Amino acid sequence: MGRLDCMERDGSVEKGESILGTLYLCATPIGNLEDITLRVLRILKEVDLIAAEDTRNSIKLLDRYDIHTPMTSYHEHNKIKKGHILVEKLQQGLDVALITDAGTPGISDPGEELVNMCHEKGIEVTALPGAAACIMGLTLSGLPTRNFVFEGFLPMETKKRREVLEGLTRETRTILLYEAPHRLVRTLEELVQSLGGKRKAVLCRELTKRHESVLRLDLEGLLARAREQEPRGECVLVIQGRDRRELRAEEQAQWEALSLKEHMERYEGQGCTRKDAMKQVARDRGLGKREVYRLLLEGEE
């Protein structure tokens, strides 16, 4: 790999034209250093540069597998400035591997920024699959896996955090969250308050490590356990989504508390045409559009 300058005409590539490098998104272990693919190891050895979230952490992995490729830091606090530098290197024909501290780049880290920069410049991006704590937690949980939503770490800013929690109260898919051990109690308290303490939940800690644990309780039970024993290790929370029938019944009761006129005004006030508002009202109330139309006419008489 490395910079390639074509000195002769080769297909559509003109003499002296520089070939762009490739960005490789390389998944690394989330704990156990044996959880890495042969392909990732090969690419880390062959690329010209490794962009690591924390070079001090990644050097342990590289030393383990006798990899001596140069490294540079790429993290949340330098993602824009360093991103432009990495794109320039890729444009010069250098191949770059992006790795995070643990797991798959772009999941709860700034990797997505660099990927977008590369796409905008026409630079090839490819992903090498491997460990992802959220998927491992989901499969270990025993909760439904057909539909799920990954929220990562909840926002720290109070208003945004409240908005996300409010949205989760109506979520029917299995919910995946990340949390640091020192914030786990606070987060569980907020989840109990917003989702209810009896919601089934699973707490996965230290995944792939010696002290890996998977605790299956409800949210109240997980909170009580976290208060009793100081949490350690990065956490994945997997929470059962809300029952669809229960949510539907609650929504229908809320709509039926409004008159048809008030219900229509709600949507028309949001910019819907009368026809579109009527369709939405019919859907909300489980009625046919003709029935809604008839009832509206009767109410106007």
Residue, then its C-alpha position, 0 to 999 in steps of 0.5 A: m500500500g502507500r502512495l501510488d503515482c502512475m507513470e504510464r497510461d493504465g486504463s483511465v488513469e493518466k500518466g502522473e495522476s495520483i491515486l487516492g488512498t483508502l480509509y479503513l474503519c477497523a474494529t478493535p477488541i472491546g476488552n479481550l485482545e484476542d477478539i480481532t480479525l486476521r484481516v484487521l491485523r493485516i490492514l493495520k500492518e499494511v496501511d501508511l498511518i493509523a489514526a487512533e482515538d488514544t494512542r496510549n491505549s492503542i499501542k498496547l494492541l499494536d505491541r501485542y501483535d508486533i505492529h509498527t505502523p506510525m500512529t496519530s491521534y484522532h479524537e473528539h477534541n481535534k476531529i475537525k482540524k485533524g480530520h482535514i489533515l487526514v483527508e489531505k494525506l488520503q488525497q496524497g495517496l496514503d492509506v489510513a486505518l481508523i481505530t477507536d479505543a474499543g469496538t467499531p469506529g463511528i459508534s459513539d466516537p467521532g469517526e462519522e465526521l471523518v467518514n463524511m469528510c472522505h465521502e465529500k472528497g470522493i475518497e474510498v471508505t471501507a469497513l472491517p467488521g468486528a467487535a461492537a459492545c452494543i450488539m454483544g449486549l443485545t444478543l446476550s440480553g434475551l430481549p427482542t432483537r428484531n427491532f432495536v434502537f441504539e441511543g449510545f450515551l445519553p446527552m449530558e446537557t439537561k434539556k437534551r437529556r430530558e428530550v431523549l428520555e421523553g422520547l424513550t417513553r414511547e419507544t416500542r423497540t428494544i433500547l440500547l444505551y451505553e453508560a460509564p460506571h460513575r454515572l450509572v446510578r443517576t441514569l438508572e434513577e432517571l430511567v425508573q422515573s421516565l420508563g417505570g421501574k418494572r420494565k425488563a432490563v439487562l446490565c452488561r459490564e466488562l464484556t469479553k473481560r475476565h469479570e464479564s457480567v450480565l445481570r437480568l432484572d427490571l430497572e428497579g432491581l438494577l438500580a438497587r443493585a447499583r446502589e448496593q455495589e459500586p459499579r465498575g467497568e463500562c456498561v451496556l444497558v438493554i431495556q425492553g421496549r414498551d408494549r405496542r398494544e398498551l401504547r396504542a390504547e393510551e394514544q387512542a384514549q388521549w385522542e378520544a379525550l378531544s372532540l373531533k373538531e379539536h383533533m382536526e385543529r391540532y393537525e391543521g395548526q401544524g400546517c396540514t391541509r384539511k384532507d390530510a388532517m382528516k386522514q391523520v385523525a381517522r388513523d389516530r382514532g381507528l376510524g374510516k375517513r368517511e366516518v370522520y367526514r360524516l361525524l364532522l358534518e354532523g357536528e357542524e349542523 
